[in-house]
Amino acid sequence: MRDRDDDGRSPAPSDAVAGLGAGLGERATLVQFSSAFCAPCRATRRVLGEVAALVPGVTHVEIDAEARLDLVRRLGIVRTPTVLVLDAAGREVRRAAGQPRKADVIAALGEAV
C-alpha cells in the first residue's frame, strides 16, 4: 500500500471521511470502494473483514463506488477495489488499488495505529 500524496501529506480528515456514511474505528478504519461486478472486490471484502475482526478498534467500511460518484471523484478513486487506511482521526495514511494481501493490510495498519 502506498502513501496518498507524493509529498507525504495526507488530506485533512474532513476530505477523507466526509460523506462516508459510517463512523470511524477507534484505532483505524479500512475504507473499501467497490463495484457490483468486481470479483476482486469480493475477495477484498473478505480480507478486510478478517483483518478488522483480528485487530481491536479497527472498522471496515465498504462503499459502492457507483452509488457514490461524488465521493469517488472528490477522493480521486480511479478503480475498484481501492482501499484507504484511515487513522483514528480520519486522516488517510495509505491507499492501494487492487486486491490487497492480508499481510500488506496489517502492515499498513501498523502505520495508522
C-alpha positions in Angstrom: 0.0 0.0 0.0 1.4 3.4 -0.9 1.1 6.9 0.5 -1.7 9.1 -0.9 0.4 12.1 -1.8 3.9 12.2 -3.3 4.8 15.0 -0.8 3.9 12.8 2.1 0.9 14.8 3.2 -2.5 13.2 3.9 -5.7 15.1 3.1 -7.5 16.7 6.0 -9.8 14.4 7.9 -12.9 16.1 6.5 -11.7 15.4 3.0 -11.1 11.7 3.6 -14.2 10.9 5.7 -16.8 13.4 4.8 -19.8 11.6 3.4 -18.7 8.0 4.3 -22.0 7.4 6.0 -20.3 5.4 8.7 -18.3 6.1 11.9 -14.6 5.7 12.2 -12.9 2.9 14.0 -11.5 3.6 17.5 -7.9 3.0 16.2 -8.2 2.9 12.4 -10.7 2.5 9.5 -10.4 0.4 6.4 -12.4 2.1 3.6 -13.1 -0.1 0.6 -14.5 1.3 -2.7 -16.2 -1.5 -4.6 -18.5 -2.0 -7.6 -21.2 -4.6 -8.1 -19.5 -6.8 -10.8 -15.9 -6.7 -9.4 -14.7 -10.1 -8.4 -11.6 -8.8 -6.6 -13.9 -6.6 -4.6 -15.5 -9.7 -3.0 -12.1 -11.1 -2.1 -11.0 -7.7 -0.7 -14.2 -7.6 1.4 -13.2 -10.9 2.9 -9.6 -9.9 3.6 -10.5 -6.6 5.2 -13.3 -8.1 7.3 -10.9 -10.7 8.6 -8.3 -8.0 9.5 -10.9 -5.8 11.1 -12.0 -8.8 13.2 -8.5 -9.6 14.1 -7.3 -6.1 15.2 -9.2 -4.5 18.0 -10.5 -1.0 17.3 -10.4 -1.4 13.5 -13.5 -0.9 11.4 -14.1 -1.9 7.8 -16.4 0.3 5.7 -17.4 -0.7 2.2 -18.7 2.0 -0.2 -20.4 1.3 -3.5 -18.4 3.4 -5.9 -21.2 3.6 -8.5 -23.7 4.9 -5.9 -21.2 7.4 -4.5 -19.6 9.0 -7.6 -19.4 12.4 -5.8 -17.1 10.8 -3.2 -15.2 8.8 -5.7 -14.4 11.9 -7.7 -13.5 14.0 -4.7 -11.1 11.4 -3.4 -9.6 10.5 -6.8 -10.7 6.9 -6.8 -10.0 5.5 -10.3 -10.6 1.8 -10.0 -12.2 -0.8 -7.8 -11.3 -2.2 -5.4 -9.5 0.8 -3.8 -8.7 0.7 -0.1 -8.0 3.7 2.1 -6.4 3.2 5.5 -7.5 6.0 7.9 -6.0 6.7 11.3 -8.2 7.3 14.4 -8.6 11.0 13.4 -9.8 10.1 9.9 -6.6 11.1 8.1 -5.6 8.9 5.1 -2.4 7.1 5.9 -2.3 4.6 3.0 -4.1 3.9 -0.3 -3.9 0.9 -2.6 -5.8 -0.1 -5.7 -6.4 -3.8 -6.5 -6.9 -6.8 -4.2 -4.6 -6.4 -1.2 -2.8 -9.2 0.6 -3.7 -9.7 4.3 -0.1 -9.1 5.4 0.1 -5.8 3.5 -3.2 -4.6 5.1 -1.8 -5.5 8.6 1.5 -3.7 7.8 -0.4 -0.6 6.6 -2.5 -0.6 9.8 0.8 -0.5 11.8 1.3 3.0 10.4 -2.2 4.1 11.3 -2.4 2.9 14.9 
